Amino acid sequence: MVDNIAPFFRELEPADFYLLSGIEQGMRFSEWVQHEEIPKYAELTAEEVEYRIDRCMRHELIERKTIQYEGYQLTFEGYDALALRTFAERDTFDGIGAPLGVGKESDVYEVQSFRPMALKYHREGYTNFREVQREREYTADRDHVSWLYTARQAAEREFETLEGLYPDVSVPRPVDQNRHAIVMEKLTGAELSHAELESEQVVGVLELIIEEMAAAYDAGYVHADMSEYNVFVDTDGVTIFDWPQAVSTDHDNARELLERDLENIYSYFRRKYPRETPESLDLDALADDIVGDEFDSISAYLES
């Protein structure tokens, strides 16, 4: 994790990063990179590789496994270090602050620049690789898929989606992306799951969320993983985040995924605010009208 590498990051030397990059290259072809192949990938002498392996093993940036051969692979700390170095070279931010959120598929940290921003590291595939490989489209049609590839593709897809949505849809402003990491605007307010809305706010917030989902569809995207855990609420409105599973609106299942997203959000409001939330919404008609760019207001979809 980033907080694990921060204390010694400045002590790492260019050749340490050559080693890490070399192992990264080798992992494109094999889960564990054969020891004898590392000098070729890292463009270092065999003697230099031995020295750098000891340094990087000590900092837990790589790990070793003896199978039919002695093999090495990056840890997530090693992959984090490579992305962090690239952001530093680009002057994307000046320093790393406290964690903002740690989850199964991502870790998010505050970073400092001319304004506070968020650094998100995708973790897809490291601990639940086989499950992610089955579920995510971007792992299809490849003979060898490493967790590096899975996490990087998730970050690339999310960043591309944010660029396609911002500023027409209320999403975090995308700033930079490298490997499995994204730098974006830091969100303010509270996650919907933790927010306590006043009675008179409930329907309005639900409608704001649906309006953003409709705007996203108009921009060409369906979130495909909507829940109370990826909506922020503040005094300015709502912001929808976490877009790595988004699909384009020309996807075969786009309409079905849109209705599922609507159902997830509506069900949350019904559970938490049963008195304030409409007892039933015609979600099928709502999804049809969003697809047809005819969404009006929630009141139009109340079922008698």
N, C-alpha and C positions, 0 to 999 in steps of 0.2 A: 504494500500500500504506500501511497505518497508520503504519509507521515513517517513511515519506516525508512525511506531513503533520504528524506530531507536533511537529517543531521550530517550525512557524509557526501551528499551530492556534489558539493563544490570540491571535494577531494578527488573525485574521479578524473582521470587523465584522458586525453584524446584516444590513446591506444586502448583504454578500457572500453570506450564506445565502439572502436573498430572491432573488438572481440564480440561485443553484444550485437552489433550490426551483422557481423559474419554469421553468428549463430541464428539470428533472425532470418537471414537469407537461406541458410541450410534447412530451416524448418519449413520452407516452402515445399520441400521435397521429401522430408522425413520427420516424423514426430521427434526423434532423438537424432541429433547430428553427430555423425561419426567423428571421433577425436582427430583422426588423420586428415579429415576433410576441412577442418576449421581453418588452418593457415591459408588455404585457397580462398575460402569465403571472406575471411577477415583481412586478407592481404597483409599478414604478419608472418614473421619467421616462426618456425616451430618452437624455438626457445622463448620468443616473446609471447607466444600463445600460452605456454606453460605458466609463465609468470602472471599473465593477465587472468588466466583461469583461477589461480590461487586467490588473487585479489577479489575477483567477482564472486567466487564461491564464499569467501569470508563475509561479504556483504549480502549474501543470499540473492544475488541478481541472476544466477544460473543454478541449475541443479544437474546432478550426474546420475546416470543409471547404467549398470552393466548388464547387457542382454547378450546377444551374440557378439557384441562389440562394446567398447566404452563410448557412451553417447551423452550428449549434453543438450539441454534446452533452456530457454529463458524462463524464469519465473515471471509472474506478473510485475514484481518489483523491477525486474530487468527491463521489461517492456515499458513500464511507467517511466523509467529513467531515460530511455531513448526518446519517448515523446516529450518529456520534460525538457530535455536538451534542445530539441528542435524548437519548442516554444521560446526557450531562452535565447536562442540564436536569432529568432524573428522579433524579439522584444515584444512578444504578445502580452506579457504581464511581468510584474516586478518581483512578486513574492507570493508564497502560498500561505493561506491562513487556516482556519479551523475547518473540520469536516462539516458539511451542510447536510449530508445524508449518506448512509451506507446501506446498500441493499444487496439482494442476491445477484442482480445483473448489472449493477453500476455503483460507483462511489463518486460522490460529489464534494468538492472542496471550494472554499472561497479563495479567490486569487485577487491580487491588488494590481491595478493599473491606474489610469486617470480616474477610474471609478471602480467600485467593487464588481467583480464578475465571478462566474462560476466555472470551474474546471470539472468536467465529467469524464470519468474513465469507465468505458464499457468493460464488463467482466463476463459477457456471454461466452459460454463454451469452456471455461476453465474448470469449473467443478461439475457442471451438468452438460458436458459437451454433447453426448449422444442425444439427449433430449432436444437441445437447441438445434442440432444438425437435422433432426427430423422435422422440426417445426418451421425453420426459417428458410425462405426461398433462396437466399443468397448462398446457401451451402450446397445447392443442387448441382449435379453434373460435374463433379470434380472427383478425381480418383483419390487424392489426398487432401484432406481439409484439416488444418490445425486450428487450435483454439485462437491463435493469433489472427488467423484469417477471419474467423467467425466474429471476433470482437472488433476487428478493423472494419469489416463490412457493415456491422451494425452502426458504428460511428459514422462511417461515410454516408450510409443511407439516411441516418437521422439528420446529419448536417445538411445534406442535399435537400431534404424535406423542409427543414427550417428556412433555408434560403428560398425555397419555392413558395413558402407561406408568408414570410415576413416582408413587409409590415401589414399586409392586407388582413391577416389573421392574427389574433392575439396569442403569439408564441414568443419564447425567449429570443432576443435578437442574436443571431449567430455571429461569432467573431472569428474563430479560427478552428482548424481541425488538423490533427496529425495522428496517424496510426489509429489506435482505439480511443482517442481522446478528443473531446470537443471543448472549446472555450465559448461561453455564451453569457448573455446578460444574467445577472443575479436577480432572482425573483423576490418580490416583496409580498407581504401579506401572510396568509396561512393556507396550508394544504386543506382542500375541501373536507377531507376526512376528519380534520381537527378543528375546523371552523364551527362556531356556534352562531347560526344565523338567527336574526330576529324573525318573528312570525311574518311580518310584512315584507321581509326580504326573500323568502324562500322561493316563491314562484318566479320572482324577477331574476334571481341567480340561475335557476334552472333554465329559464328562457335565454339568458345571456350565453350559457354554455351551448345550448342548442343552436343559437345564432352563430357562434364560432364554428361549430361542427358543420353548419350549412356553408359558411364562408370557406372553410377548408375544402369542402366538396367542390365548391365553385372554382377553387384554385387548383383542383385536380387530385386531392388526397382524401383518404379515409384513415382515421387514426388507427383503428383496428385493435385497440387495447384500452378503450376508455373506461375509466373508473374514477372513484372519488380520490384516488391516490395520485392522479396526474392532472389535477386542476388546482390552481392557486386562486384564492379570492382575496381581493383587497379593496380599498375604497374607490379605485379607478375601474373596477370590473373584475373580469376573470382572465386567467392565462392558462392555456393548455400546453403541457409539456410531455416529455418522454414519447418520441415519435419513431423509434427504430423499427417498429413493426408496421408502420404505415404502408398502405398499398395505394397505387394510383387508381383513379376512378374508372379506368378501362380494364381493370382486373376483373376476371370472370365472377368473383365473389364480392365485388365492391358493394353492391346493393345489400347483400346479406350481412356483410360486416358492418355497414352503416347502421342497419336496424339493430344489430346486436349491441353496438355502442350506445345507441339511444336507449335500449332496454336496460343496459347496465347503469346508466346515469339515472334514468327515471326510477328504477328499482331502489337505488340508494336513497333518493329523496323520499320515496314512499316508506322505507324502513325508518329513516331518522326523523322525518317530519310528516307523519301520517295525517295529521289534522290539517296542515297547510297545503300539502301537495294534492293536486287533482286526483280523485280516486281512480280514474282511468284515463289513459290517452290512447288515441288511435295511432299507434306507432307505425303501423303499416302505411297508413295514409301520410303520416309525417315523413317517413323515409321516401315515399314516392314523390312528395312535393319538394323535398330537398334535392333529390335527383333531377327533378324537372325545374329547379330554380324557382319554385313557387311558394316557398315557406313564408308564412305570414306571422302568426303569433300562436302561442300555446292554446289560446281559447278556441281557435278554429278546429282543434283536434280532440276536444273533450268529447268523450263518448257518453251518450245519454243512458 
